[in-house]
Amino acid sequence: MVETIPSFGLGTFRVDAAKTTNAVKSALQLGYRHIDTAQYYNNEAAVGQGVRESGVARDAIWVTTKVWWERLSHDALVASLTDSHAKLDIGTIDLALVHWPSPDGAVPIAETLAAMQEAQKLGLIRHYGVSNFTAPLLEEALKAPGGDAIVTNQIEVSPFLANRALVDATQKLGVKVTAYMPLGEGRAHTDATLKAIAGKHGATPAQVTFAWLLSRDIVVLSASTNPEHQKANWDAQKLKLDADDIAKIDALDEGKRNANPPFAPKW
């Protein structure tokens, strides 16, 4: 049984359900052991099918899903995870995240965490965590009953949004950071600095980006349905950047978010 989040995973945001099953299967067969989905992505059933058909033992795989912000009250959250559990059809879900914090604290975090604990008792999930939480919201969650079991804060991190204050605060609180949109919605592929560093190492800009995140002790979610690209992304774990590379990537930070919907917390 996988007991901690594998540091390199496959993200499935905006992956069409029809392509998701094969993407999950190929990733797992290449060595990935961490698959990330969400109720909002509308592809949980396809993810579960990919896990079941991969030929990889279920207890060797870490599967994460997320509960949408409109379903964070106690009964709604338990019902939501009951639905996810049925759609995935892979047994107990390894990790469930609060996808976005309740706007203006409409649902107290203590109520949400109590529901997560109830979901654990029911065998729906093994672990729980949060996503898109600011440092003050994360501190509040950690102080609530059950908060000490929060596994990760999944947030947007890329070379163009280093998100350093939130990353540092999360890590100092003893919570693992997981990065989504690590390529800045594809910008990394064409950025001149990343391309130059990639050329120096005989790598791709995506590999350079992932190596930079891993050097910061951040869990990476890479999204690709192409097995060749999945393999290249996976191989980023072998790439070691030097201090000059890292300084140049750090300098790309613009502090601009791609994911900033109306219901997002005030960053």
Secondary structure, 3 states (H helix, E strand, C coil): CCCCCCCEEEECCCCCHHHHHHHHHHHHHHCCCEEECCHHHCCHHHHHHHHHHCCCCHHHCEEEEEECHHHCCHHHHHHHHHHHHHHHCCCCEEEEEECCCCHHHCCCHHHHHHHHHHHHHCCCEEEEEEECCCHHHHHHHHHCCCHHHEEEEEEECECCECCHHHHHHHHHCCCEEEEECCCCCCHHHCCHHHHHHHHHHCCCHHHHHHHHHHHCCEEEEECCCCHHHHHHHHHHHHCCCCHHHHHHHHCCCCCCCCCCCCCCCCC
